[in-house]
Amino acid sequence: MRLFGLLGYPLTHSFSQKYFTEKFHKLGITDADYENFSIPEIEELRNILATKKDLAGFNITIPYKKAVISFLDEASDPVRKMGACNCIKIIEGKLKGYNTDVVGFQQSLEPFLKPAHKAALILGTGGASAAVEYVFQQMQIPYQFVSRTGSAEAISYQDLNKEVIEAHQLIINTTPLGMYPHVDACPEIPYQFLTPQHHLFDLIYNPNETKFLQLGKQQGTTIQNGFEMLILQAEESWRIWNEIY
């Protein structure tokens, strides 16, 4: 029996467990299982690795995409460059880290890109934002991080004005603001300056249309949630776990 799973905290609802359980059933796979590992401290991963001898690979979600790096024996090139990992494959007790968010984000965003989309704002600086940054670097799209407090790497939400919004036609929410059950929350950007030239991408998939996306749509923007990205990254994880090492 091969065991796979999802590592994070809290895991109140898991798309991944439902998705892979249904996938195994549809494909007639009877020697694989997918389990949630909801741990309040990353150090508890050591106990999971020691006791779950059948564990062949697992996904990582909030808040451990950066913290899990210290557990890796080997890392893919994107993981080394971005310092964030959301997929691990275990071979003979050795952990190799990958980032499937990169594949999911790029492949889901590309069909929405237009010539007017020349620069991007990345809302948030957590593990998910690293994948977005990596993709924009590969696509040569200039970007600016936005966080609650300004720093050398990011401007603050208070710095967002009409000029900044007009200069960045792609706005990507990588924060958990607006995620179920806190559906009334949203990033504090000046939505009144958005135009039909803007595209809003929320990595959140539950609810289907967050307040961030609703407020953008009211201004005529195109909008996109993270559901397709989630499917694509899950399929990339499955490919990695089953490829010849």
C-alpha positions as CSV (number, residue, x, y, z in Angstrom):
1,M,0.0,0.0,0.0
2,R,1.4,3.4,-1.0
3,L,0.4,6.3,1.2
4,F,0.2,9.9,0.2
5,G,-1.1,12.9,2.1
6,L,-1.4,16.6,2.8
7,L,0.6,18.4,5.4
8,G,-0.7,21.7,6.9
9,Y,-2.6,23.4,9.7
10,P,-5.4,23.7,10.1
11,L,-6.9,21.3,7.6
12,T,-10.6,21.9,8.2
13,H,-11.5,21.0,4.7
14,S,-9.2,19.2,2.2
15,F,-9.7,19.4,-1.6
16,S,-6.6,17.1,-2.0
17,Q,-7.9,14.2,0.1
18,K,-11.3,14.1,-1.7
19,Y,-9.7,14.6,-5.1
20,F,-7.1,11.8,-4.8
21,T,-9.5,9.4,-3.1
22,E,-11.9,9.9,-6.0
23,K,-9.1,9.6,-8.5
24,F,-7.9,6.3,-7.0
25,H,-11.5,5.0,-7.2
26,K,-12.0,6.1,-10.8
27,L,-8.7,4.6,-11.9
28,G,-9.3,1.3,-10.0
29,I,-6.2,1.9,-7.9
30,T,-6.5,-0.2,-4.8
31,D,-3.0,0.0,-3.4
32,A,-2.9,3.7,-2.6
33,D,-4.5,5.9,0.0
34,Y,-4.4,9.7,0.8
35,E,-4.4,11.0,4.3
36,N,-4.5,14.5,6.0
37,F,-1.7,15.4,8.4
38,S,-2.9,18.4,10.4
39,I,-0.1,19.3,12.7
40,P,0.3,22.5,14.7
41,E,4.1,22.4,14.6
42,I,6.3,21.5,11.7
43,E,8.5,19.4,14.0
44,E,5.7,16.8,14.2
45,L,6.6,15.9,10.6
46,R,9.5,13.8,12.1
47,N,7.0,11.6,13.9
48,I,4.9,11.1,10.7
49,L,8.0,10.1,8.7
50,A,9.1,7.7,11.5
51,T,5.7,6.0,11.9
52,K,4.2,6.1,8.4
53,K,6.5,3.6,6.7
54,D,4.3,3.4,3.5
55,L,4.4,7.2,2.9
56,A,5.6,7.7,-0.7
57,G,4.9,11.4,-1.0
58,F,2.8,14.3,0.2
59,N,1.6,17.8,-0.5
60,I,2.3,20.8,1.7
61,T,-0.1,23.7,2.3
62,I,-0.3,26.7,4.6
63,P,1.7,27.4,6.7
64,Y,4.6,25.0,5.9
65,K,5.6,25.6,2.3
66,K,8.8,27.4,3.5
67,A,9.4,25.6,6.8
68,V,9.4,22.1,5.2
69,I,12.6,23.0,3.2
70,S,14.8,22.0,6.2
71,F,13.5,18.4,6.0
72,L,14.6,18.0,2.3
73,D,17.5,15.8,1.2
74,E,17.2,17.1,-2.3
75,A,15.3,19.9,-4.0
76,S,14.3,20.7,-7.6
77,D,15.7,23.8,-9.2
78,P,12.5,25.9,-8.7
79,V,12.4,25.0,-5.0
80,R,16.0,26.0,-4.5
81,K,15.4,29.3,-6.3
82,M,12.1,30.3,-4.5
83,G,12.6,28.7,-1.1
84,A,9.1,27.1,-1.1
85,C,8.0,23.5,-1.5
86,N,4.5,22.1,-1.8
87,C,5.2,18.5,-3.0
88,I,7.6,15.9,-1.6
89,K,8.5,12.5,-3.1
90,I,10.1,9.9,-0.8
91,I,12.5,7.4,-2.3
92,E,14.3,5.0,0.0
93,G,13.8,7.3,2.9
94,K,15.1,10.4,1.1
95,L,12.9,13.4,0.7
96,K,13.0,15.4,-2.6
97,G,11.1,18.6,-2.8
98,Y,9.2,20.1,-5.8
99,N,6.8,23.0,-6.4
100,T,3.8,22.1,-8.4
101,D,2.1,25.5,-7.7
102,V,4.5,26.8,-10.4
103,V,3.0,24.6,-13.0
104,G,-0.6,25.1,-11.8
105,F,-0.3,28.9,-11.7
106,Q,1.3,29.4,-15.0
107,Q,-0.9,27.0,-17.0
108,S,-4.1,28.4,-15.5
109,L,-3.1,32.1,-15.9
110,E,-1.7,32.0,-19.5
111,P,-5.1,31.8,-21.3
112,F,-6.2,35.0,-19.6
113,L,-3.2,37.1,-20.4
114,K,-3.6,40.0,-22.8
115,P,-1.1,42.5,-24.3
116,A,-2.3,45.1,-21.8
117,H,-1.1,42.9,-18.8
118,K,2.4,44.3,-18.5
119,A,3.0,44.3,-14.8
120,A,1.7,42.6,-11.6
121,L,1.0,43.1,-7.9
122,I,1.5,40.1,-5.7
123,L,-0.6,40.4,-2.6
124,G,1.1,38.6,0.3
125,T,4.6,37.3,0.9
126,G,4.0,33.7,2.1
127,G,4.8,30.4,0.5
128,A,2.3,30.6,-2.2
129,S,3.6,34.0,-3.3
130,A,7.0,32.5,-4.1
131,A,5.6,30.3,-6.8
132,V,3.8,33.3,-8.3
133,E,7.0,35.3,-8.2
134,Y,9.0,32.5,-9.9
135,V,6.4,32.3,-12.7
136,F,6.5,36.0,-13.4
137,Q,10.3,35.9,-13.4
138,Q,10.2,33.1,-16.0
139,M,7.6,35.0,-18.1
140,Q,9.5,38.3,-17.7
141,I,6.5,40.1,-16.2
142,P,7.6,42.8,-13.8
143,Y,6.0,42.5,-10.4
144,Q,5.7,44.2,-7.0
145,F,5.0,42.5,-3.7
146,V,2.4,44.1,-1.3
147,S,2.3,43.3,2.4
148,R,0.7,44.6,5.6
149,T,3.9,46.4,6.5
150,G,6.3,47.9,3.9
151,S,9.9,46.6,3.6
152,A,12.8,46.5,1.1
153,E,11.0,43.7,-0.7
154,A,7.4,44.9,-0.5
155,I,5.2,48.0,-0.5
156,S,2.4,48.3,2.0
157,Y,-1.3,48.4,1.2
158,Q,-1.3,52.0,2.3
159,D,1.1,52.7,-0.6
160,L,-1.5,51.6,-3.2
161,N,-2.9,54.6,-5.0
162,K,-4.4,55.3,-8.4
163,E,-1.0,55.4,-10.1
164,V,0.2,52.1,-8.7
165,I,-3.1,50.3,-9.5
166,E,-3.1,51.7,-13.1
167,A,0.5,50.6,-13.6
168,H,-0.1,47.0,-12.5
169,Q,-2.8,45.3,-14.6
170,L,-2.4,41.8,-13.0
171,I,-3.3,41.5,-9.3
172,I,-2.8,38.2,-7.6
173,N,-4.1,37.4,-4.2
174,T,-1.9,34.8,-2.5
175,T,-3.2,35.6,1.1
176,P,-5.9,33.6,2.8
177,L,-8.1,36.7,3.1
178,G,-11.6,35.8,2.0
179,M,-11.2,32.0,2.4
180,Y,-14.2,30.1,3.8
181,P,-15.5,30.6,6.5
182,H,-14.2,34.2,6.6
183,V,-15.9,35.1,3.3
184,D,-16.4,38.8,4.1
185,A,-12.7,39.5,4.3
186,C,-10.6,40.7,1.4
187,P,-7.3,42.5,0.7
188,E,-7.5,46.2,1.4
189,I,-6.7,47.6,-2.1
190,P,-8.4,50.6,-3.7
191,Y,-10.8,48.7,-5.8
192,Q,-12.3,51.9,-7.2
193,F,-9.2,52.4,-9.4
194,L,-9.6,49.0,-11.1
195,T,-10.6,49.0,-14.8
196,P,-11.6,46.4,-17.5
197,Q,-7.9,46.3,-18.3
198,H,-7.2,44.6,-15.0
199,H,-7.2,40.8,-14.4
200,L,-7.7,39.6,-10.8
201,F,-6.5,36.1,-9.8
202,D,-7.3,34.7,-6.4
203,L,-5.5,31.6,-5.4
204,I,-8.4,30.8,-3.1
205,Y,-11.0,28.4,-4.5
206,N,-13.5,28.3,-1.7
207,P,-15.7,30.2,-2.0
208,N,-15.8,30.1,-5.8
209,E,-16.0,33.9,-6.0
210,T,-14.3,35.7,-3.1
211,K,-15.1,39.3,-2.1
212,F,-11.8,40.3,-3.7
213,L,-13.0,38.9,-7.0
214,Q,-16.6,40.3,-6.5
215,L,-15.3,43.8,-6.0
216,G,-13.0,43.5,-9.0
217,K,-15.9,42.2,-11.2
218,Q,-18.0,45.2,-10.2
219,Q,-15.3,47.4,-11.8
220,G,-15.3,45.4,-15.0
221,T,-12.2,43.4,-14.4
222,T,-11.7,39.8,-15.6
223,I,-11.5,37.4,-12.6
224,Q,-10.2,34.0,-11.9
225,N,-10.1,31.8,-8.8
226,G,-7.6,29.1,-7.8
227,F,-9.6,26.0,-8.6
228,E,-8.0,25.1,-12.0
229,M,-4.6,25.8,-10.5
230,L,-5.4,23.4,-7.8
231,I,-6.4,20.6,-10.3
232,L,-3.2,21.2,-12.3
233,Q,-0.9,21.2,-9.4
234,A,-2.5,18.0,-8.0
235,E,-2.0,16.3,-11.4
236,E,1.6,17.4,-11.5
237,S,2.1,16.0,-8.0
238,W,0.7,12.6,-9.2
239,R,3.0,12.7,-12.2
240,I,6.0,13.3,-9.9
241,W,5.1,10.6,-7.5
242,N,4.8,8.1,-10.3
243,E,7.7,9.0,-12.5
244,I,10.9,6.9,-12.6
245,Y,13.3,8.5,-10.1
